[in-house]
Amino acid sequence: MGELEIEKHTQFIMSVEKKKDFDSMVMEHLRMSGAYWGLTTLDLMGKLDAVNREEVVSWVLQCQHDCGFSGNVGHDPHILYTLSAIQILALLDKLDTIDADKISAYIVGLQQEDGSFAGDEWGEIDTRFSYCAVCCLSILHRLDKIDVGKAISYVASCKNFDGGFGCTPGGESHAGQIFCCVSAFAISGALTHVDRDLLGWWLCERQVKSGGLNGRPEKLADVCYSWWVLSSLTIIERVHWIDKEKLKTFILDCQDKEHGGISDRPDDAVDVFHTFFGIAGLSLLEYPGLKPIDPAYALPVHVVDRLFFGQPH
Amino acid sequence: MASKDDYGDEDGVRLLAQLEVILDQDPLIDEVGFVHPSQLASFHVLEGQDTTESLVEDVQTSIAGERNLVITSEGLPFESVGVKSNLLLVDEGNTESNRGPSYDRSVFWCGDHKLAICIPALRPLFKAAKSAYLFSYRQYRILGDLSQNEDCSPYLCESGSSSETLREHRSKMDLQSVEAALLKHSKVVAILSCDYASAWNSRKQVISQKTIKEVYGAELQLSALVLSYAPKSEQAWSYRRWLIRLIINVSAKSKEPLMILERESDFLERIAEKSRMNYRAWRHRCWLVNHMSTRQVLTELLRTKRWAQLHVGDNCCFHYRRCLLLHLCRSKSSTSTENKVFSTEDFYGNFQNDTMEDWDEPFMIWKALWIHRRFIFHQLIQQPRSRYSITSSTLDSDISPKKEAPTDCYSYEQLHAFLDEEFELIDMCLNVADTGFEDTTQQKEYAAMYKMWMIMQLQGINGSKELLERVEKERCNLKAMLEKVCPQRAVVWEGLFCLNQCSYVEPH
């Protein structure tokens, strides 16, 4: 209830870095994504200057392997962290520090016969990885390097009777997977594969009494779905099908107003993951004081503009 | 030993060694938990309450009994469950030194194939494990590169008969011990940090070179162990799939894959009980359907029917049933003899069973059930459109008469009868007396949404004039119903149905 505590959230994000407890240690393999969540949130709040950009870029580059990026130094590369790394470099306007052709080649190598994408050399398939591939290559202006037609038709094959999408063909519809599939279509100019009314209906049924959004039927509301459901609805132009004010109130209720950060639901422990999705959700809801965010690339609009339309004058 | 909150790096190394011995000595450990020191202390206290006498009695009973016995290397038989395994290695004296592997009792408790680790020790343990793992992995990589190095000049090894180089021979021995170390340390890393992908990947590198089935079994056991405390661990599930693919590839012609699938089904049911609507667990279960025979699919349908009745709000279970039914649809169109076992009647019977013939009114408050009904409806009317224009006396003149419909199609009369039943059900739910509880409001809303769904689906089919008129009439009646039941969704149903435009006119 009430205001968005931008200062507190900034302090919280800056403090996450310094934690050395066990719970933080067992997250170190996904630090690249954590960094992307933290940095993008800071930029949305207009606080990116609090960060030492050179230090960040230098660390990101240490995570580069022959091909993709890993979640942290000394870990194995994966398409998830490759996307996070590219998103971070795009955010910091440092894409010139990497060899885009090499990274594209890594991603191209992960595309399977049926158009799907593996996450890494070990072969797990998931539509999330299709999104990572398409988003990453689009940012690098190399989308044409993969078989886009096949990639899209694989994602389309994951559509369910309810209009939603799962992780593989026949997989249960899940808001997170839906975000990945719809965004992949949007980035590739293939939104015709989405039944906007049917999917829009499924998505708006995610709103529960408290105003929050869940990710699947019969589940509890969780702030992260404020992003995945909302961005999907935005892309298919059905945001007016949910009660935006109630959602806004729900997200604000999930803040820890004393120590900063946002949690999955009111009064739970905060983390940088939910802080990002809460702020990103509020940005899509046009909360005052936040920069606008692109629903498909999950990057601030000014970054996407810079990527595709050059520097603003 | 008193419990500590502050363990140093040296403690970590010591504790790592102890943990690795515990894991090695009891490969049947199937559950691990991270507990508060006071909880750990209470496990030890409970254990201490068993006197040596009652233990000896237990052993004698179990020897006399007919349950499965496992013989230890010491020759003492003990049950695989129900008796604290490491305590059975005691003698009359019940001294600490006879209590199986010795370990720091303020950090670990192990018994009944369960392992507890106290929370304050996790950080130093993980640090030590990670360090040991990274070191052994580096060695593994170096040796791997060495064995592929073709620069070394060949000469006979000491035995004089083999043509491998001495370097290769030495390297093979080193590789075995380095592999063992890598597996040992990566196991602890995977247990403590379940999504540390690199640790799991290292195991894949080693295991993919092995073909002994026991190895795969042990790896499935490790994945299950991690899932016992982290049932949502993506890496543990992904590893499981990787292993099953490997097993299927290696033993395709044997009965092994079928047995694996059966055991997985049992395992997944236990997980479903513990971890409600776990997306990753159910995703894994749906993935297994691709590898199932028709008979197994039918067994699963039967099994989950009962489970779903006990867990009516579990949408994942219903989705799994949808996967099974869709798999049957696809098999039905194939020509394999196995699939002929499943007749057309069975097919529709299964679908219709899922429309809750056995489900009573109290179930109608569960959204998952209504969603399932939407699927059934959608599937049943997806049949070839030509059957809706089947010859009948009221057939519209510009639809040419069709030959007699094949038996597995829904006839015109059947469709209308089905619609009658569904609309009747909806009316019953909409007219249920208000109890003042949220349940009845929700039930009405679910019924209303289902009607919307029906209209939306029916609008898409190519039907007779009579059917289209019926659908249009129902569509025009939607607005009044929706205004009463869920006015807050007005913007949605207006968007879906353009309810302000109504072309239906009641015939006089």
Interface residues (C-beta under 8 A of the other chain):
Chain A: D21 F22 M25 V26 H29 L30 S70 G71 G74 H75 D76 H78 D120 W122 G123 E124 F161 D162 G166 C167 T168 G170 G171 E172 H174 D197 L198 G200 W201 C204 E205 R216 P217 E218 K219 R238 H240 W241 D243
Chain B: I119 L122 R123 F126 K127 L134 L192 S193 C194 D195 Y196 A197 S198 N201 K204 S238 R241 W242 R245 M277 Y279 W282 R283 C286 W287 V289 G313 D314 N315 C316 H319 R322 C323 L326 W366 K367 A368 I371 R374 F375 H378 Q379 M449 M456 Q488 R489 V491 V492 G495 L496
